[in-house]
């Protein structure tokens, strides 16, 4: 699952944080509608697995 957002930039912005939190909540609602709590849990495990594989480093999207 990807939001397509780069929220790990060089600066910290409370407004950006709030907007990102809202987008994540909307993504949660979308996933919940698709398959309920079990599906949300499955997707979260996939996200955690990917994070572990990448050592919790955000890949450089511009390098692709």
Buried (B, 14 or more C-beta within 10 A) or exposed (E): EEEEEEBEEEEEEEEEEEEBEEBEEEBEEEBEEEEEEEEBEEBEEEEEEEEEEEEEEEEEEEEE
